[in-house]
Amino acid sequence: MKRLPPLVRILPIILLLTTGWSVGLSAQSPVQGKTVLVPPQMKLGNVGPKIVGGYPSDPGNNQWIASLQYRQQHFCGAALIADRWILTAAHCVIDESASDSRFSVWVGGHNLDALAQGVRRDVTKIIMHPQYDDFTVENDIALLELESAIPGDIPRVALATVQIMSGPAAPNQPVTVSGWGALAENGGDPTVLHEVVLPVVSNSTCNAPQSYSGEITSRQICAGLRDGGKDSCFGDSGGPLWLSSAGLDYIVGIVSYGDGCARADKYGVYTRVFSYINWVEQHTGPLVADNGDENNENDDTDDNSCPVPSEGTPTTDSVLNSTEVVHNLSAQRNSTVQFTVDVQQGSRKLIIQTWAGSGDVDLYVAHGRVATTNDFDFAPYLPGNNEKVVIDVPSAGTWHVTLHAYKSFSKVKLRATIL
């Protein structure tokens, strides 16, 4: 179930024109392999519905949260990330056209009944991720280029950095989802922006048989409560999963889909924004100023003043020695290469990074157990081979490092540094 596909706003009109009915649909129907619930409150003239289990946002806060509108009626959420750039879900705009003057973006406002309080812009370009899959809903991310810049007094939201994903956005940490989506699975639709605070859920928990049974990928992130009751819902699609750190707002995820709304064990599924930073910046230009050195393939140093490494190979039991570089690592798609690193009590920092080579390696790190794609403590989730995990005051004992081949990779380098 996507949180609100664009066709929802069209179907009631078709029913009225062809049958004379005055009530919206209430049945579930499969669309491209996911269940789409068309809520009964979606009648002609109604805007899309709201957040479950939350509360109204403060009107002056988070003005970077945007509304995608058709004929000035809300149907999906979005986020302002640069002067002329909006980030949203691909499934929200798969049927939209930038040449359609009825499609616009509204940002800086709070109440959908007071549209004059925000800023409206037409869209000049829609850029969907080229690998968006409407069946699996993978790569559910899109960019919208606006006709002109949004005024500078409306803030922009930052994209989550490696530090954010490894700390404030790690599993069990609180994040916020905001939108103009339903108050309940079949609930009403207030017009003001709502928000709800949820814990991040690990991919291993989200992939449990009673939840999504293995369908969640490393480029998605889940949030919600095991017992349900709080969630994003219809009308929230494309909107932000976000947090504040050191006075700055960061977007962590994009509302993508879920099984119903706020059901037990059925967490909300979000596109993991951090996994797409390079793709976003290919179109917008640089946005992330504080993201370590993972975008510099030729830089063997880091921001933590690590010692100059010696070069060598790991011991036969694949134990990493501090500052030692492991060369020429390779693996076929979906296979792994595993290492361990022993950390002594009192260590200030553990830094693990990969770089160089070709393909796409994903770095997973866990303490006291083998790190897997479903069970880990840290994972940058970056495209390419340049990934880094920085762990402040690491627990003593054995840390496990797993390199997973999202795509086949070769000639990758790996280093662990203990300070």
Order of alpha helices (4+ residues) and beta strands (2+ residues): alpha-beta-beta-beta-beta-beta-beta-alpha-beta-beta-beta-beta-alpha-beta-beta-alpha-beta-beta-beta-beta-alpha-beta-beta-beta-beta-beta-beta-beta
